[in-house]
Amino acid sequence: MREYVVVLITAALVTYLTTPVVRVAAVRLRMMAAPRERDVHVIPTPRGGGVAMYLGVAAAILVATRLPALQRTFEDSQTAAVLAAGGLICALGVLDDKFGLDALTKLTGQIAAAGVMVLLGVQLAFVFLPVADIGTLSLGPSVGVPLTVLLTVATVNALNFIDGLDGLAAGVSAVAALAFFAYSYNLGLVGYDEVASAPALITAVLAGACLGFLPHNFNPARIFMGDSGSMLVGLMLSAAAVSATGRVDPQSFDSAASLLPLALPLLVPVAVLSIPFIDLVMAVVRRTRRGRSPFSPDKMHLHHRLLAIGHSHRRAVLVMYFWAALLSFGAVTLSITGGTAELLVAIGVLLVVGVIVVLSPRARRAAREARAADLEAQRQRSRADHPTARSLRTTTSTTPGPSPDAATEPSPRAAGAGQGVR
């Protein structure tokens, strides 16, 4: 654990220290994110922070090669595969941050980076399905390779979609990486794998890079991670999910009589990445139903909806952090403990609290609108009960109706009386 802490701190420090340098370079290279209709920021902001994150990742992995225990993680090629594919997809993101690549070009580059990662050793070898007595399915290259590429591309785009508020993608990714690290490390502790494993190292390094970048990216952001960062994070999370999922045979769990522990190795990656995937699925369905391309931008993502119901920028980001942590660490804790009654009650209470927090701005806004309507009604009643208004009504009821000329040309007294009532 001490060595994991060392590489996490290394990634955080290198990312934190190199981000200002990358920011200056981005400004000079005119890699600026100009405000658009769907954007929340109001001033041009440099992007390309993914370069600093990749430098932090590379430095931490280099340090890991010199640590006694973590050296064992390099006995296979998974960590090197993630580093190589991460460099490729980060370079693709830099080109997009600078020149604005079209969706098809970016998709092709994402598939190429995922293919490099698969060819160098990161591949979904088998998966356990706890339904209909199917059990563990062994996936050959004809199924495992395209499935891994598909998962990687989906994760990359899911992280790209939620990168819409200052600090949102970096914080959610840090939460997901820490949850994956806890899951992978626990697999080593209970004997299903080595404590020093590639998925644990990848997630520890990624968490450090995200935490090191977050001080520069939290509202108000001084730099955006851009596609170079969001795609790098998505690729590394996908690699961790693929590696961790295939590390243990769920049929050997002590609590195999329960369906939940059997399904957890499959559900944990889904739960950890639930917030980005929910946003991705909703965006694709929403856009295709309107006859638009799934890659066409809009202003209906989850974070946009939080802003629309009354959350401030920072509050919306913190709400997304809360839900990401609840779903991620809730699933990981279930996988570790087996799902005790106390834990399920605690998760249920937190779910209720989360719903209340999400809906509270709407309730406050409804209360404000009701209060404003009540005050307006009181003003109207006060005006109606005012002595001037009563005398005007009495005069109007006892005085004969005005002549046609008077109706078209009101007298100065009548005009003054009307102004007094208003």
Secondary structure, DSSP 8 states (H G I E B T S, - for coil): -HHHHHHHHHHHHHHHHHHHHHHHHHHHTT-EE---TT-S--S-EEB-THHHHHHHHHHHHHHHTTSTTGGGGGGSSHHHHHHHHHHHHHHHHHHHHHH---HHHHHHHHHHHHHHHHHTT----EEEE-STT-EEEE--HHHHHHHHHHHHHHHHHHHHHTTTSTTHHHHHHHHHHHHHHHHHHHHHHTTSS-SS-HHHHHHHHHHHHHHHHHHHHSSS-SSB-HHHHHHHHHHHHHHHHHHHHTT--GGG-TTTTSHHHHHHHHHHHHHHTHHHHHHHHHHHHHHHHTT--TTS--S-SHHHHHHHTT--HHHHHHHHHHHHHHHHHHHHHHHHH---HHHHHHHHHHHHHHHHHHHHHHHHHHHHHHHHHHHHHHHHHHHHHSHHHHHHHHHHHHS----HHHHHS--HHHHHHHHHH-
